[in-house]
Amino acid sequence: MESAATMSFVLVLSEFLPVGLLPAIGDSLHVNTGTAGLLVVVPGLAAAVAAPLLTMA
């Protein structure tokens, strides 16, 4: 049970933490905020795949 809670915490953190930092990330990478926003797509897809698997486990 602890591993499922830990994985849920990590996935949620990896999705929501970058959202608040997107303007700073975009500035440091010299891209606009919309392009930097693509950084949240990969963790979101990982969460979409992992959530059913964790639920079944």
PDB file of N, CA, C, O and CB in Angstrom:
ATOM      1  N   MET A   1       0.824  -1.202   0.000  1.00  0.00           N
ATOM      2  CA  MET A   1       0.000   0.000   0.000  1.00  0.00           C
ATOM      3  C   MET A   1       0.859   1.253   0.000  1.00  0.00           C
ATOM      4  O   MET A   1       0.518   2.247  -0.641  1.00  0.00           O
ATOM      5  CB  MET A   1      -0.933   0.005   1.204  1.00  0.00           C
ATOM      6  N   GLU A   2       1.970   1.206   0.716  1.00  0.00           N
ATOM      7  CA  GLU A   2       2.835   2.381   0.766  1.00  0.00           C
ATOM      8  C   GLU A   2       3.428   2.693  -0.600  1.00  0.00           C
ATOM      9  O   GLU A   2       3.593   3.862  -0.948  1.00  0.00           O
ATOM     10  CB  GLU A   2       3.951   2.174   1.782  1.00  0.00           C
ATOM     11  N   SER A   3       3.749   1.670  -1.375  1.00  0.00           N
ATOM     12  CA  SER A   3       4.336   1.918  -2.692  1.00  0.00           C
ATOM     13  C   SER A   3       3.321   2.575  -3.631  1.00  0.00           C
ATOM     14  O   SER A   3       3.691   3.432  -4.434  1.00  0.00           O
ATOM     15  CB  SER A   3       4.850   0.605  -3.305  1.00  0.00           C
ATOM     16  N   ALA A   4       2.057   2.186  -3.540  1.00  0.00           N
ATOM     17  CA  ALA A   4       1.026   2.810  -4.372  1.00  0.00           C
ATOM     18  C   ALA A   4       0.846   4.274  -3.984  1.00  0.00           C
ATOM     19  O   ALA A   4       0.700   5.134  -4.852  1.00  0.00           O
ATOM     20  CB  ALA A   4      -0.314   2.052  -4.240  1.00  0.00           C
ATOM     21  N   ALA A   5       0.856   4.557  -2.693  1.00  0.00           N
ATOM     22  CA  ALA A   5       0.731   5.950  -2.246  1.00  0.00           C
ATOM     23  C   ALA A   5       1.934   6.768  -2.677  1.00  0.00           C
ATOM     24  O   ALA A   5       1.793   7.923  -3.079  1.00  0.00           O
ATOM     25  CB  ALA A   5       0.573   6.016  -0.722  1.00  0.00           C
ATOM     26  N   THR A   6       3.111   6.178  -2.596  1.00  0.00           N
ATOM     27  CA  THR A   6       4.330   6.887  -3.015  1.00  0.00           C
ATOM     28  C   THR A   6       4.302   7.179  -4.504  1.00  0.00           C
ATOM     29  O   THR A   6       4.627   8.291  -4.922  1.00  0.00           O
ATOM     30  CB  THR A   6       5.581   6.068  -2.666  1.00  0.00           C
ATOM     31  N   MET A   7       3.920   6.202  -5.307  1.00  0.00           N
ATOM     32  CA  MET A   7       3.859   6.414  -6.757  1.00  0.00           C
ATOM     33  C   MET A   7       2.803   7.456  -7.120  1.00  0.00           C
ATOM     34  O   MET A   7       3.018   8.273  -8.015  1.00  0.00           O
ATOM     35  CB  MET A   7       3.560   5.091  -7.477  1.00  0.00           C
ATOM     36  N   SER A   8       1.676   7.429  -6.435  1.00  0.00           N
ATOM     37  CA  SER A   8       0.643   8.434  -6.693  1.00  0.00           C
ATOM     38  C   SER A   8       1.164   9.825  -6.367  1.00  0.00           C
ATOM     39  O   SER A   8       0.932  10.772  -7.119  1.00  0.00           O
ATOM     40  CB  SER A   8      -0.625   8.135  -5.874  1.00  0.00           C
ATOM     41  N   PHE A   9       1.869   9.951  -5.246  1.00  0.00           N
ATOM     42  CA  PHE A   9       2.439  11.239  -4.857  1.00  0.00           C
ATOM     43  C   PHE A   9       3.441  11.722  -5.893  1.00  0.00           C
ATOM     44  O   PHE A   9       3.419  12.893  -6.275  1.00  0.00           O
ATOM     45  CB  PHE A   9       3.110  11.138  -3.484  1.00  0.00           C
ATOM     46  N   VAL A  10       4.314  10.843  -6.351  1.00  0.00           N
ATOM     47  CA  VAL A  10       5.340  11.220  -7.332  1.00  0.00           C
ATOM     48  C   VAL A  10       4.695  11.635  -8.652  1.00  0.00           C
ATOM     49  O   VAL A  10       5.110  12.625  -9.256  1.00  0.00           O
ATOM     50  CB  VAL A  10       6.323  10.051  -7.566  1.00  0.00           C
ATOM     51  N   LEU A  11       3.695  10.897  -9.102  1.00  0.00           N
ATOM     52  CA  LEU A  11       3.045  11.246 -10.364  1.00  0.00           C
ATOM     53  C   LEU A  11       2.323  12.583 -10.279  1.00  0.00           C
ATOM     54  O   LEU A  11       2.419  13.396 -11.198  1.00  0.00           O
ATOM     55  CB  LEU A  11       2.067  10.158 -10.768  1.00  0.00           C
ATOM     56  N   VAL A  12       1.604  12.820  -9.195  1.00  0.00           N
ATOM     57  CA  VAL A  12       0.899  14.095  -9.050  1.00  0.00           C
ATOM     58  C   VAL A  12       1.893  15.246  -8.934  1.00  0.00           C
ATOM     59  O   VAL A  12       1.691  16.306  -9.526  1.00  0.00           O
ATOM     60  CB  VAL A  12      -0.029  14.065  -7.818  1.00  0.00           C
ATOM     61  N   LEU A  13       2.960  15.042  -8.177  1.00  0.00           N
ATOM     62  CA  LEU A  13       3.976  16.080  -8.029  1.00  0.00           C
ATOM     63  C   LEU A  13       4.633  16.401  -9.365  1.00  0.00           C
ATOM     64  O   LEU A  13       4.859  17.569  -9.682  1.00  0.00           O
ATOM     65  CB  LEU A  13       5.034  15.647  -7.015  1.00  0.00           C
ATOM     66  N   SER A  14       4.936  15.379 -10.143  1.00  0.00           N
ATOM     67  CA  SER A  14       5.593  15.614 -11.422  1.00  0.00           C
ATOM     68  C   SER A  14       4.669  16.284 -12.429  1.00  0.00           C
ATOM     69  O   SER A  14       5.144  16.908 -13.378  1.00  0.00           O
ATOM     70  CB  SER A  14       6.104  14.310 -11.988  1.00  0.00           C
ATOM     71  N   GLU A  15       3.370  16.166 -12.241  1.00  0.00           N
ATOM     72  CA  GLU A  15       2.423  16.834 -13.130  1.00  0.00           C
ATOM     73  C   GLU A  15       2.202  18.292 -12.743  1.00  0.00           C
ATOM     74  O   GLU A  15       2.193  19.169 -13.607  1.00  0.00           O
ATOM     75  CB  GLU A  15       1.100  16.097 -13.125  1.00  0.00           C
ATOM     76  N   PHE A  16       2.025  18.554 -11.454  1.00  0.00           N
ATOM     77  CA  PHE A  16       1.604  19.886 -11.030  1.00  0.00           C
ATOM     78  C   PHE A  16       2.746  20.832 -10.681  1.00  0.00           C
ATOM     79  O   PHE A  16       2.573  22.046 -10.783  1.00  0.00           O
ATOM     80  CB  PHE A  16       0.710  19.763  -9.860  1.00  0.00           C
ATOM     81  N   LEU A  17       3.882  20.333 -10.281  1.00  0.00           N
ATOM     82  CA  LEU A  17       5.001  21.205  -9.933  1.00  0.00           C
ATOM     83  C   LEU A  17       5.482  22.042 -11.116  1.00  0.00           C
ATOM     84  O   LEU A  17       5.677  23.247 -10.959  1.00  0.00           O
ATOM     85  CB  LEU A  17       6.147  20.379  -9.397  1.00  0.00           C
ATOM     86  N   PRO A  18       5.682  21.448 -12.294  1.00  0.00           N
ATOM     87  CA  PRO A  18       6.159  22.262 -13.423  1.00  0.00           C
ATOM     88  C   PRO A  18       5.180  23.339 -13.878  1.00  0.00           C
ATOM     89  O   PRO A  18       5.599  24.335 -14.467  1.00  0.00           O
ATOM     90  CB  PRO A  18       6.465  21.371 -14.582  1.00  0.00           C
ATOM     91  N   VAL A  19       3.887  23.162 -13.617  1.00  0.00           N
ATOM     92  CA  VAL A  19       2.895  24.139 -14.079  1.00  0.00           C
ATOM     93  C   VAL A  19       3.186  25.519 -13.501  1.00  0.00           C
ATOM     94  O   VAL A  19       3.087  26.519 -14.212  1.00  0.00           O
ATOM     95  CB  VAL A  19       1.473  23.692 -13.690  1.00  0.00           C
ATOM     96  N   GLY A  20       3.540  25.585 -12.236  1.00  0.00           N
ATOM     97  CA  GLY A  20       3.855  26.869 -11.614  1.00  0.00           C
ATOM     98  C   GLY A  20       5.177  27.450 -12.060  1.00  0.00           C
ATOM     99  O   GLY A  20       5.420  28.647 -11.912  1.00  0.00           O
ATOM    100  N   LEU A  21       6.022  26.611 -12.600  1.00  0.00           N
ATOM    101  CA  LEU A  21       7.356  27.055 -13.018  1.00  0.00           C
ATOM    102  C   LEU A  21       7.484  27.270 -14.522  1.00  0.00           C
ATOM    103  O   LEU A  21       8.571  27.589 -15.003  1.00  0.00           O
ATOM    104  CB  LEU A  21       8.381  26.052 -12.577  1.00  0.00           C
ATOM    105  N   LEU A  22       6.400  27.104 -15.274  1.00  0.00           N
ATOM    106  CA  LEU A  22       6.487  27.187 -16.728  1.00  0.00           C
ATOM    107  C   LEU A  22       7.062  28.502 -17.253  1.00  0.00           C
ATOM    108  O   LEU A  22       7.897  28.466 -18.157  1.00  0.00           O
ATOM    109  CB  LEU A  22       5.137  26.984 -17.309  1.00  0.00           C
ATOM    110  N   PRO A  23       6.655  29.659 -16.730  1.00  0.00           N
ATOM    111  CA  PRO A  23       7.273  30.897 -17.255  1.00  0.00           C
ATOM    112  C   PRO A  23       8.787  30.936 -17.025  1.00  0.00           C
ATOM    113  O   PRO A  23       9.529  31.356 -17.913  1.00  0.00           O
ATOM    114  CB  PRO A  23       6.627  32.127 -16.599  1.00  0.00           C
ATOM    115  N   ALA A  24       9.248  30.512 -15.872  1.00  0.00           N
ATOM    116  CA  ALA A  24      10.684  30.506 -15.597  1.00  0.00           C
ATOM    117  C   ALA A  24      11.410  29.478 -16.460  1.00  0.00           C
ATOM    118  O   ALA A  24      12.508  29.738 -16.953  1.00  0.00           O
ATOM    119  CB  ALA A  24      10.940  30.219 -14.116  1.00  0.00           C
ATOM    120  N   ILE A  25      10.798  28.319 -16.642  1.00  0.00           N
ATOM    121  CA  ILE A  25      11.402  27.288 -17.492  1.00  0.00           C
ATOM    122  C   ILE A  25      11.474  27.783 -18.930  1.00  0.00           C
ATOM    123  O   ILE A  25      12.496  27.626 -19.597  1.00  0.00           O
ATOM    124  CB  ILE A  25      10.597  25.965 -17.414  1.00  0.00           C
ATOM    125  N   GLY A  26      10.388  28.379 -19.404  1.00  0.00           N
ATOM    126  CA  GLY A  26      10.377  28.917 -20.767  1.00  0.00           C
ATOM    127  C   GLY A  26      11.417  29.988 -20.976  1.00  0.00           C
ATOM    128  O   GLY A  26      12.085  30.018 -22.009  1.00  0.00           O
ATOM    129  N   ASP A  27      11.563  30.884 -19.988  1.00  0.00           N
ATOM    130  CA  ASP A  27      12.575  31.938 -20.108  1.00  0.00           C
ATOM    131  C   ASP A  27      13.978  31.363 -20.148  1.00  0.00           C
ATOM    132  O   ASP A  27      14.811  31.804 -20.941  1.00  0.00           O
ATOM    133  CB  ASP A  27      12.456  32.923 -18.953  1.00  0.00           C
ATOM    134  N   SER A  28      14.243  30.385 -19.302  1.00  0.00           N
ATOM    135  CA  SER A  28      15.597  29.830 -19.264  1.00  0.00           C
ATOM    136  C   SER A  28      15.915  29.014 -20.511  1.00  0.00           C
ATOM    137  O   SER A  28      17.078  28.914 -20.902  1.00  0.00           O
ATOM    138  CB  SER A  28      15.772  28.964 -18.027  1.00  0.00           C
ATOM    139  N   LEU A  29      14.897  28.431 -21.142  1.00  0.00           N
ATOM    140  CA  LEU A  29      15.115  27.662 -22.376  1.00  0.00           C
ATOM    141  C   LEU A  29      14.924  28.516 -23.633  1.00  0.00           C
ATOM    142  O   LEU A  29      15.125  28.044 -24.752  1.00  0.00           O
ATOM    143  CB  LEU A  29      14.164  26.466 -22.421  1.00  0.00           C
ATOM    144  N   HIS A  30      14.536  29.771 -23.434  1.00  0.00           N
ATOM    145  CA  HIS A  30      14.298  30.716 -24.532  1.00  0.00           C
ATOM    146  C   HIS A  30      13.192  30.232 -25.472  1.00  0.00           C
ATOM    147  O   HIS A  30      13.311  30.331 -26.693  1.00  0.00           O
ATOM    148  CB  HIS A  30      15.588  30.938 -25.324  1.00  0.00           C
ATOM    149  N   VAL A  31      12.110  29.703 -24.880  1.00  0.00           N
ATOM    150  CA  VAL A  31      10.917  29.317 -25.630  1.00  0.00           C
ATOM    151  C   VAL A  31       9.713  29.951 -24.957  1.00  0.00           C
ATOM    152  O   VAL A  31       9.792  30.386 -23.808  1.00  0.00           O
ATOM    153  CB  VAL A  31      10.766  27.762 -25.707  1.00  0.00           C
ATOM    154  N   ASN A  32       8.589  30.003 -25.679  1.00  0.00           N
ATOM    155  CA  ASN A  32       7.410  30.607 -25.066  1.00  0.00           C
ATOM    156  C   ASN A  32       6.783  29.643 -24.051  1.00  0.00           C
ATOM    157  O   ASN A  32       7.127  28.462 -24.013  1.00  0.00           O
ATOM    158  CB  ASN A  32       6.377  30.999 -26.149  1.00  0.00           C
ATOM    159  N   THR A  33       5.884  30.148 -23.252  1.00  0.00           N
ATOM    160  CA  THR A  33       5.290  29.366 -22.171  1.00  0.00           C
ATOM    161  C   THR A  33       4.479  28.189 -22.716  1.00  0.00           C
ATOM    162  O   THR A  33       4.444  27.125 -22.098  1.00  0.00           O
ATOM    163  CB  THR A  33       4.400  30.257 -21.300  1.00  0.00           C
ATOM    164  N   GLY A  34       3.839  28.368 -23.851  1.00  0.00           N
ATOM    165  CA  GLY A  34       3.067  27.273 -24.439  1.00  0.00           C
ATOM    166  C   GLY A  34       3.934  26.094 -24.827  1.00  0.00           C
ATOM    167  O   GLY A  34       3.556  24.941 -24.622  1.00  0.00           O
ATOM    168  N   THR A  35       5.090  26.382 -25.385  1.00  0.00           N
ATOM    169  CA  THR A  35       6.019  25.311 -25.742  1.00  0.00           C
ATOM    170  C   THR A  35       6.568  24.640 -24.493  1.00  0.00           C
ATOM    171  O   THR A  35       6.700  23.417 -24.450  1.00  0.00           O
ATOM    172  CB  THR A  35       7.168  25.854 -26.599  1.00  0.00           C
ATOM    173  N   ALA A  36       6.884  25.423 -23.489  1.00  0.00           N
ATOM    174  CA  ALA A  36       7.361  24.854 -22.225  1.00  0.00           C
ATOM    175  C   ALA A  36       6.258  24.033 -21.572  1.00  0.00           C
ATOM    176  O   ALA A  36       6.544  23.104 -20.817  1.00  0.00           O
ATOM    177  CB  ALA A  36       7.841  25.969 -21.267  1.00  0.00           C
ATOM    178  N   GLY A  37       5.012  24.361 -21.850  1.00  0.00           N
ATOM    179  CA  GLY A  37       3.884  23.621 -21.294  1.00  0.00           C
ATOM    180  C   GLY A  37       3.822  22.176 -21.757  1.00  0.00           C
ATOM    181  O   GLY A  37       3.165  21.343 -21.132  1.00  0.00           O
ATOM    182  N   LEU A  38       4.503  21.884 -22.848  1.00  0.00           N
ATOM    183  CA  LEU A  38       4.551  20.496 -23.311  1.00  0.00           C
ATOM    184  C   LEU A  38       5.287  19.598 -22.322  1.00  0.00           C
ATOM    185  O   LEU A  38       5.198  18.373 -22.409  1.00  0.00           O
ATOM    186  CB  LEU A  38       5.223  20.420 -24.677  1.00  0.00           C
ATOM    187  N   LEU A  39       6.021  20.208 -21.374  1.00  0.00           N
ATOM    188  CA  LEU A  39       6.718  19.423 -20.356  1.00  0.00           C
ATOM    189  C   LEU A  39       5.765  18.634 -19.472  1.00  0.00           C
ATOM    190  O   LEU A  39       6.156  17.616 -18.901  1.00  0.00           O
ATOM    191  CB  LEU A  39       7.566  20.327 -19.499  1.00  0.00           C
ATOM    192  N   VAL A  40       4.530  19.082 -19.349  1.00  0.00           N
ATOM    193  CA  VAL A  40       3.581  18.378 -18.495  1.00  0.00           C
ATOM    194  C   VAL A  40       2.835  17.274 -19.241  1.00  0.00           C
ATOM    195  O   VAL A  40       2.065  16.527 -18.636  1.00  0.00           O
ATOM    196  CB  VAL A  40       2.591  19.358 -17.911  1.00  0.00           C
ATOM    197  N   VAL A  41       3.058  17.169 -20.546  1.00  0.00           N
ATOM    198  CA  VAL A  41       2.372  16.141 -21.321  1.00  0.00           C
ATOM    199  C   VAL A  41       2.910  14.752 -21.002  1.00  0.00           C
ATOM    200  O   VAL A  41       2.127  13.824 -20.804  1.00  0.00           O
ATOM    201  CB  VAL A  41       2.509  16.425 -22.812  1.00  0.00           C
ATOM    202  N   VAL A  42       4.225  14.591 -20.948  1.00  0.00           N
ATOM    203  CA  VAL A  42       4.817  13.268 -20.721  1.00  0.00           C
ATOM    204  C   VAL A  42       4.440  12.710 -19.345  1.00  0.00           C
ATOM    205  O   VAL A  42       4.018  11.556 -19.268  1.00  0.00           O
ATOM    206  CB  VAL A  42       6.344  13.344 -20.852  1.00  0.00           C
ATOM    207  N   PRO A  43       4.573  13.473 -18.259  1.00  0.00           N
ATOM    208  CA  PRO A  43       4.115  12.918 -16.977  1.00  0.00           C
ATOM    209  C   PRO A  43       2.615  12.631 -16.962  1.00  0.00           C
ATOM    210  O   PRO A  43       2.168  11.687 -16.311  1.00  0.00           O
ATOM    211  CB  PRO A  43       4.458  13.874 -15.847  1.00  0.00           C
ATOM    212  N   GLY A  44       1.841  13.439 -17.674  1.00  0.00           N
ATOM    213  CA  GLY A  44       0.403  13.194 -17.742  1.00  0.00           C
ATOM    214  C   GLY A  44       0.080  11.885 -18.448  1.00  0.00           C
ATOM    215  O   GLY A  44      -0.792  11.132 -18.015  1.00  0.00           O
ATOM    216  N   LEU A  45       0.792  11.622 -19.537  1.00  0.00           N
ATOM    217  CA  LEU A  45       0.598  10.355 -20.234  1.00  0.00           C
ATOM    218  C   LEU A  45       1.064   9.180 -19.377  1.00  0.00           C
ATOM    219  O   LEU A  45       0.430   8.125 -19.358  1.00  0.00           O
ATOM    220  CB  LEU A  45       1.346  10.363 -21.569  1.00  0.00           C
ATOM    221  N   ALA A  46       2.173   9.371 -18.671  1.00  0.00           N
ATOM    222  CA  ALA A  46       2.663   8.315 -17.777  1.00  0.00           C
ATOM    223  C   ALA A  46       1.635   8.021 -16.681  1.00  0.00           C
ATOM    224  O   ALA A  46       1.426   6.866 -16.312  1.00  0.00           O
ATOM    225  CB  ALA A  46       4.019   8.722 -17.146  1.00  0.00           C
ATOM    226  N   ALA A  47       1.008   9.057 -16.174  1.00  0.00           N
ATOM    227  CA  ALA A  47      -0.015   8.879 -15.139  1.00  0.00           C
ATOM    228  C   ALA A  47      -1.232   8.157 -15.717  1.00  0.00           C
ATOM    229  O   ALA A  47      -1.830   7.309 -15.054  1.00  0.00           O
ATOM    230  CB  ALA A  47      -0.435  10.248 -14.543  1.00  0.00           C
ATOM    231  N   ALA A  48      -1.592   8.494 -16.950  1.00  0.00           N
ATOM    232  CA  ALA A  48      -2.742   7.851 -17.582  1.00  0.00           C
ATOM    233  C   ALA A  48      -2.508   6.358 -17.782  1.00  0.00           C
ATOM    234  O   ALA A  48      -3.446   5.566 -17.704  1.00  0.00           O
ATOM    235  CB  ALA A  48      -3.047   8.512 -18.920  1.00  0.00           C
ATOM    236  N   VAL A  49      -1.275   5.977 -18.037  1.00  0.00           N
ATOM    237  CA  VAL A  49      -0.949   4.566 -18.212  1.00  0.00           C
ATOM    238  C   VAL A  49      -0.787   3.879 -16.847  1.00  0.00           C
ATOM    239  O   VAL A  49      -1.248   2.754 -16.657  1.00  0.00           O
ATOM    240  CB  VAL A  49       0.342   4.412 -19.052  1.00  0.00           C
ATOM    241  N   ALA A  50      -0.134   4.560 -15.903  1.00  0.00           N
ATOM    242  CA  ALA A  50       0.183   3.942 -14.618  1.00  0.00           C
ATOM    243  C   ALA A  50      -1.025   3.819 -13.691  1.00  0.00           C
ATOM    244  O   ALA A  50      -1.093   2.881 -12.896  1.00  0.00           O
ATOM    245  CB  ALA A  50       1.258   4.734 -13.931  1.00  0.00           C
ATOM    246  N   ALA A  51      -1.967   4.737 -13.776  1.00  0.00           N
ATOM    247  CA  ALA A  51      -3.089   4.731 -12.834  1.00  0.00           C
ATOM    248  C   ALA A  51      -3.909   3.431 -12.909  1.00  0.00           C
ATOM    249  O   ALA A  51      -4.183   2.838 -11.866  1.00  0.00           O
ATOM    250  CB  ALA A  51      -3.997   5.930 -13.105  1.00  0.00           C
ATOM    251  N   PRO A  52      -4.299   2.978 -14.076  1.00  0.00           N
ATOM    252  CA  PRO A  52      -5.032   1.700 -14.098  1.00  0.00           C
ATOM    253  C   PRO A  52      -4.191   0.514 -13.659  1.00  0.00           C
ATOM    254  O   PRO A  52      -4.691  -0.413 -13.021  1.00  0.00           O
ATOM    255  CB  PRO A  52      -5.561   1.439 -15.479  1.00  0.00           C
ATOM    256  N   LEU A  53      -2.896   0.549 -14.010  1.00  0.00           N
ATOM    257  CA  LEU A  53      -2.020  -0.547 -13.613  1.00  0.00           C
ATOM    258  C   LEU A  53      -1.843  -0.589 -12.100  1.00  0.00           C
ATOM    259  O   LEU A  53      -1.843  -1.664 -11.501  1.00  0.00           O
ATOM    260  CB  LEU A  53      -0.662  -0.414 -14.297  1.00  0.00           C
ATOM    261  N   LEU A  54      -1.693   0.582 -11.483  1.00  0.00           N
ATOM    262  CA  LEU A  54      -1.573   0.619 -10.021  1.00  0.00           C
ATOM    263  C   LEU A  54      -2.866   0.199  -9.349  1.00  0.00           C
ATOM    264  O   LEU A  54      -2.848  -0.438  -8.296  1.00  0.00           O
ATOM    265  CB  LEU A  54      -1.179   2.015  -9.552  1.00  0.00           C
ATOM    266  N   THR A  55      -3.986   0.554  -9.957  1.00  0.00           N
ATOM    267  CA  THR A  55      -5.276   0.175  -9.384  1.00  0.00           C
ATOM    268  C   THR A  55      -5.455  -1.351  -9.429  1.00  0.00           C
ATOM    269  O   THR A  55      -5.943  -1.957  -8.475  1.00  0.00           O
ATOM    270  CB  THR A  55      -6.431   0.877 -10.142  1.00  0.00           C
ATOM    271  N   MET A  56      -5.057  -1.950 -10.537  1.00  0.00           N
ATOM    272  CA  MET A  56      -5.172  -3.409 -10.649  1.00  0.00           C
ATOM    273  C   MET A  56      -4.192  -4.123  -9.718  1.00  0.00           C
ATOM    274  O   MET A  56      -4.489  -5.200  -9.203  1.00  0.00           O
ATOM    275  CB  MET A  56      -4.930  -3.850 -12.096  1.00  0.00           C
ATOM    276  N   ALA A  57      -3.026  -3.517  -9.508  1.00  0.00           N
ATOM    277  CA  ALA A  57      -2.020  -4.146  -8.628  1.00  0.00           C
ATOM    278  C   ALA A  57      -2.491  -4.092  -7.191  1.00  0.00           C
ATOM    279  O   ALA A  57      -1.793  -4.565  -6.295  1.00  0.00           O
ATOM    280  CB  ALA A  57      -0.639  -3.450  -8.763  1.00  0.00           C
TER     281      ALA A  57
END
